[in-house]
Amino acid sequence: MNIVIVNTGFSNLSSIYWSIKRIGYDPIISCERKIVKKSDRLILPGLGTPDFVMNSLEKNKLVNVIQEYKKPVLGICLGMQLFFKFSEESKDISMLNIFGRDCIYKLQTCNLVLPHMGWNKVYFQQKNPLFKNISSGEWFYFIHSYFAKISAITISKTFYGSFFSSAVQYNNFFGVQFHPEKSGFSGMLLLKNFLEIKI
């Protein structure tokens, strides 16, 4: 299987790479348009800001490639947020707009510390192959200050001051607000589930 981790120039590439290697696959880290287009699975990682990552994707002519991608895609943290239209973090930047809805908002935490950083529980909203053999209420690792509201594409939710979407799906696009590569066995299992998804 040809697995590509998109090199956005500012991300947790090595930890994702080695997590997938430990599962038994050989991923490629690349920002080359031809390599991304030929992949069987695509992972859009997430550290940085929407403006930086979108500029990187535009520079490498990957925006349309990702928007038109037909095989399974996993967005992690900021990578998930980029599937939406706009973000309050970078208000003047148009994102990938895969979902054709909503935007990303700053967390309203009722005086809890930002960023939301550390372990928190993920509760399933609906059955999904991404969570095969994982129990609802399992712990995953988060680090973020912005969130997606709960909507029809929400497949799991998490509470930090209020509930937010911790995982979403629309067609072949999957997104998780947490970092599976930092989430121990459950995170490894989720990555394995994603790589084995049939669409």
C-alpha positions as CSV (number, residue, x, y, z in Angstrom):
1,M,0.0,0.0,0.0
2,N,1.3,3.4,-1.0
3,I,0.8,5.7,2.1
4,V,1.8,9.3,1.9
5,I,2.2,11.7,4.8
6,V,1.9,15.2,3.4
7,N,5.0,17.3,4.2
8,T,3.5,20.7,5.2
9,G,6.9,22.0,6.3
10,F,5.8,22.4,9.9
11,S,4.4,19.3,11.6
12,N,4.9,16.2,13.7
13,L,6.0,14.1,10.7
14,S,8.5,11.8,12.3
15,S,6.1,10.6,15.1
16,I,3.4,9.8,12.6
17,Y,5.9,8.1,10.3
18,W,7.3,5.9,13.0
19,S,3.8,5.1,14.4
20,I,2.8,3.7,11.0
21,K,6.1,1.9,10.6
22,R,5.4,0.1,13.9
23,I,2.1,-1.1,12.6
24,G,3.9,-2.7,9.7
25,Y,3.5,-0.3,6.8
26,D,6.1,1.8,5.0
27,P,4.9,5.4,4.6
28,I,6.4,8.1,2.5
29,I,6.7,11.8,3.6
30,S,6.3,14.0,0.6
31,C,4.9,17.3,-0.8
32,E,5.4,16.3,-4.4
33,R,2.2,16.5,-6.4
34,K,2.8,13.4,-8.4
35,I,3.5,11.3,-5.4
36,V,0.5,12.5,-3.5
37,K,-1.8,11.9,-6.4
38,K,-0.6,8.3,-6.8
39,S,-1.1,7.4,-3.1
40,D,-3.5,4.8,-1.7
41,R,-3.9,6.5,1.7
42,L,-3.2,10.2,2.5
43,I,-2.5,11.6,5.9
44,L,-2.6,15.4,6.4
45,P,-0.8,16.1,9.7
46,G,-1.4,19.0,12.0
47,L,0.9,21.4,13.8
48,G,1.2,25.1,12.9
49,T,-1.4,27.6,11.8
50,P,-3.9,27.4,8.9
51,D,-2.2,30.3,7.0
52,F,1.2,28.6,7.1
53,V,-0.1,25.1,6.1
54,M,-2.4,26.5,3.4
55,N,0.4,28.5,1.9
56,S,2.6,25.4,1.9
57,L,-0.2,23.4,0.1
58,E,-0.7,26.1,-2.4
59,K,3.0,26.5,-3.1
60,N,3.2,22.8,-3.8
61,K,0.0,22.8,-5.9
62,L,-1.7,20.3,-3.6
63,V,-4.9,22.1,-2.8
64,N,-6.9,20.7,-5.7
65,V,-5.2,17.3,-5.4
66,I,-6.5,17.0,-1.8
67,Q,-9.9,18.4,-2.6
68,E,-10.4,15.9,-5.5
69,Y,-8.8,12.9,-3.7
70,K,-11.0,9.8,-3.9
71,K,-9.2,7.4,-1.5
72,P,-9.2,7.5,2.3
73,V,-7.7,10.7,3.8
74,L,-7.0,11.3,7.5
75,G,-6.6,14.8,8.8
76,I,-4.9,15.0,12.2
77,C,-5.5,18.0,14.6
78,L,-5.0,21.1,12.3
79,G,-5.1,18.7,9.4
80,M,-8.7,17.9,10.4
81,Q,-9.5,21.6,10.8
82,L,-8.3,22.4,7.3
83,F,-11.2,20.3,5.9
84,F,-13.5,23.1,7.0
85,K,-14.0,26.5,5.2
86,F,-12.6,29.1,7.6
87,S,-11.0,29.3,11.0
88,E,-11.0,32.0,13.6
89,E,-7.3,31.4,14.0
90,S,-6.6,32.8,10.5
91,K,-9.7,34.6,9.6
92,D,-8.6,35.8,6.2
93,I,-7.5,32.4,4.9
94,S,-9.7,30.1,2.9
95,M,-9.1,26.5,3.9
96,L,-9.8,23.3,1.9
97,N,-13.6,23.5,2.3
98,I,-14.1,19.7,1.9
99,F,-17.1,19.7,4.1
100,G,-18.8,22.8,2.6
101,R,-19.9,23.9,6.0
102,D,-19.1,25.8,9.2
103,C,-15.8,27.0,10.4
104,I,-13.4,26.4,13.2
105,Y,-13.9,28.4,16.5
106,K,-11.8,29.2,19.5
107,L,-12.6,26.9,22.4
108,Q,-14.9,28.3,25.1
109,T,-13.6,26.6,28.1
110,C,-15.3,28.2,31.1
111,N,-11.9,29.3,32.5
112,L,-10.1,26.1,31.8
113,V,-6.5,26.5,30.5
114,L,-5.8,26.9,26.8
115,P,-4.5,25.1,24.9
116,H,-6.5,22.0,25.7
117,M,-3.5,19.8,26.2
118,G,-3.3,16.2,27.5
119,W,-5.4,13.1,27.7
120,N,-9.2,13.2,27.4
121,K,-12.0,10.8,26.6
122,V,-13.5,10.3,23.2
123,Y,-17.2,9.3,23.0
124,F,-18.6,7.8,19.8
125,Q,-21.6,9.6,18.2
126,Q,-22.0,6.8,15.7
127,K,-20.5,3.5,14.7
128,N,-17.5,4.0,12.4
129,P,-14.8,1.7,11.0
130,L,-12.2,4.2,12.3
131,F,-13.0,3.1,15.9
132,K,-13.1,-0.7,15.2
133,N,-12.1,-2.6,18.4
134,I,-11.9,0.7,20.4
135,S,-14.3,1.4,23.2
136,S,-16.3,4.6,23.5
137,G,-14.8,6.7,26.3
138,E,-11.2,5.7,25.5
139,W,-8.5,8.2,26.2
140,F,-6.6,10.1,23.4
141,Y,-4.0,12.8,23.5
142,F,-5.0,16.4,22.6
143,I,-3.3,19.7,22.0
144,H,-5.4,22.5,20.5
145,S,-7.2,25.8,21.1
146,Y,-9.7,25.7,18.3
147,F,-12.5,23.3,17.6
148,A,-15.3,22.1,15.2
149,K,-18.9,22.2,16.4
150,I,-20.9,19.0,16.7
151,S,-22.8,18.4,13.5
152,A,-24.0,15.7,11.1
153,I,-20.5,14.7,10.2
154,T,-19.4,14.3,13.8
155,I,-18.5,10.7,14.6
156,S,-17.1,11.3,18.1
157,K,-17.2,14.1,20.7
158,T,-15.1,15.2,23.7
159,F,-15.7,17.5,26.6
160,Y,-13.5,20.4,27.6
161,G,-15.7,23.2,28.9
162,S,-18.3,22.0,26.4
163,F,-18.6,19.2,23.9
164,F,-16.8,19.5,20.6
165,S,-16.2,17.2,17.6
166,S,-13.2,15.1,18.3
167,A,-13.6,13.1,15.1
168,V,-15.5,13.7,11.8
169,Q,-16.2,12.0,8.6
170,Y,-17.5,13.1,5.2
171,N,-17.3,10.5,2.4
172,N,-13.6,9.5,2.2
173,F,-12.4,12.3,4.4
174,F,-11.7,11.4,8.1
175,G,-10.5,13.9,10.7
176,V,-9.4,13.6,14.3
177,Q,-8.8,16.5,16.6
178,F,-6.5,14.4,18.8
179,H,-3.1,13.0,18.0
180,P,-3.3,9.2,17.4
181,E,0.5,9.0,17.1
182,K,0.7,10.3,20.7
183,S,-2.1,8.2,22.0
184,G,-0.5,4.9,22.9
185,F,-2.1,1.6,21.9
186,S,-5.6,3.1,21.1
187,G,-4.0,5.6,18.7
188,M,-2.0,2.9,17.0
189,L,-5.2,0.9,16.6
190,L,-7.0,3.9,15.1
191,L,-4.2,4.4,12.6
192,K,-4.3,0.7,11.6
193,N,-8.1,1.0,11.2
194,F,-7.7,4.0,8.9
195,L,-5.2,2.2,6.8
196,E,-7.5,-0.8,6.4
197,I,-10.7,1.1,5.7
198,K,-12.4,0.1,2.5
199,I,-14.3,2.8,0.6
